[in-house]
Each structure stands twice: as structure tokens, then as C-alpha cells.
Amino acid sequence: MEYEHQKIRLERMKDKATNRTNFINIDKEIHRIDSRLTMYKSELVSLLQKLKEVDSEEPRILLKEIEDRISEEGRLQGGLKFQIEEFEELRDLKGVLEGKIKSIPRKDVNELNNAIEHISPLTDIFEKAISLYRDDRKQEIENIATSIFHRIRSKDEFDRLKINDQFGLSIITNNGTILDRSEWRSSGEEQLVALSLIGALNKCTQIKAPVFMDTPFGRLDIQHGERVLKYLPELTDQLILLVTDREFKKGDEIFLNGKINSDHSIIFKNEREGSIILKTSTVRDQL
């Protein structure tokens, strides 16, 4: 009985057992899977190594750059849309203008063309005349400014003044050197050049007007200050000088050759009342 039972059991197991071909296929699949697992493990190790070399901030920087580019793209698209709309408006306007031009009689167009042909030579003549006039006036201003500069400066190595490309004045030395940068000249020389330009422009202008000068002697030494004072009465018909008591001292009025018409002083009283204006002679009497 036991033998029969075991026999039946073995026969059942034999029927359920996988055949040899299936075992071979399963074994091949296992080998294939093992091979791919090995390859994936190698790739994973390589990726981990690369991740160690990447800056942790780089993804955030790249993301910010992408966002900025998206924003710029939106701005450009908006600008493009505006340009397209403007182009369409101009195209419509062009059509309207072309229609108006076509409606103009041919006779009127011919007369206009003839007028333009006659006007163009006249325009060239006027432009040449303006250029010549400008050059003449420029030379006149240079000559007058140089004359004034010679009277108020004391250095003999300066030859003349010349109008530069910035329409300021440059000093030309006796050996031809051009001094057109402020760092090449002292502050006093700069002030003398400015005064020469003001005097030349005032002499050449067609309009007579008073000249206001604020602290004109602040950067001049005593010798140049006296030279400038002697020249000032010739600068203009009416000159208003705003000076401090350190620039214009008692006794300096003698250099103005009796040309002072009015002389006033600003006197500070206190914080509440502020300053008052009195005749300078009155102030001196009170002192």
C-alpha cells in the first residue's frame, strides 16, 4: 500500500514538473537579467560620481536663468506686437497719403518740382554763407579773447587762445603746444580764460545786456586780480560784481578808474532777521 502511494505521488510530481527546455530558457533569462543589473550598477556608480562634482547651486542658477529668459521672451513678444500694430497704422497712413498725392493735379506737382529745383541751389548758398559767417565770427572771438587774455595774464609763454571742438577756449603756447585740459592749467588760468571768453562774446554780440560775475577773483593772485580789475570797465556797459571782502578789499576800487556807479554790502544781522543790504559807505561809517 505504501509503495503504491509513493508511486502515485511520484507520477503526479512528474506531470507537474517543468520540462528541460523551460529550465534552460529560465536560466538564460536569469543570466540576461544579471548582466543588465551589472550594467545598471556601473552606470549608477558613474552617475553618483558625477553628482559629487556638480555644484549644488548650479540647478538653482540655471532655473533662474531660464525664468529670466522666459520673462525676456515675453517682453520681446510684447514689443513685437506693438511694432506690428505701429507698422499697420503707418501702412494705413501711407495708403491715405498716397491717395492724396494721386489726387493732386499733375500741373501742381510739376510746379512744386520746379520750385524745389530752384530752391536747392539757394539753400546751398545760404549754408555756405552761414559756414563762412560762423568761421569769421569764430576768428573774431578768438582774436578778441586773445587780446583780452594778453591784457590780464602775466605769463609770457602763452601765445593765443583758440576755440576748440567743445566750443571752449584752449591756450596755445609760444611753441605751439595746445593746453585744452583743465589739469594742464592752474585754476587761476582757467578763470582768466573764462573771463576772456565772456569778454569776447560780449564784444561780438548784437545784444547789449548787463554781465553778472560771482566771485570772479576767488582763484586769482594779487597781480592777476589787479589786472582783471583794470580791464573790467571795458568788459561791458553794465557789470554787476558779487564779491567777498577777501576778494575785493578796501582800496581796490582805485583799479576800476572811478567806474563804480553803486556799491552795496550784504550784512548778516542775526538768525531771526537774516541779512540786510546797505550801501557800503554806510557800513564803513558804522565800523
QUICOR-V262123 format. One line per field, one symbol per residue. ss: DSSP state (~ for helix, > for strand, _ for the rest). phi: phi as a letter, one per 20 degrees, with the letter a starting at -180 (. if undefined). psi: psi as a letter, one per 20 degrees, with the letter a starting at -180 (. if undefined). Layout:
ss = ???
phi = ???
psi = ???
This chain:
ss = _~~~~~~~~~~~~~~~___~~~~~~~~~~~~~~~~~~~~~~~~~~~~~~~~~~____~~~~~~~~~~~~~~~~~~~~~~~~~~~~~~~~~~~~~~~~~~~~~~__~~~~~~~~~~~~~~~~~~~~~~~~~~~~~~~~~~~~~~~~~~~~~~~_____>>>>>>_____>>>>>____>>__~~~__~~~~~~~~~~~~~~~~~~______>>>>_______~~~~~~~~~~~______>>>>_________~~~~~_______>>>>>>>___>>>>>>~~~~~~~_
phi = .ffffffffffffffeffffffffffffffffffffffffffffffffffffeeffefgfffffffffffffffffffffffffffgffffffgffffffffffgffffffffffffefgfffffffffffffffffffffgfffffffffdddeefeeadcfefemdddedefenfedccgfecffffgfffffffffffffefedebfddcdlfdfddffffgfffgfeggefafccdddcefffdegoffffelmefebcccedeeaffemdcdcfffffffff
psi = ghghghghghhghghiqqrhghggghgghghgghghggghhghgggghghhhipphigggghghhggghgghggghhggggghgggghghgghgggghggghipqhghgghgghhhhhhghhghggghgggggggghghggggggggghhhiripiipgrqppahjkapqpprhjjppnjphiiqrhghghggghggggghhhiqippqqppppmijhjqrgghghgghhhhiigrhppopoqrihgnrpiiihijlkjphqoqqoppfrhgicqrpqphhgghhh.
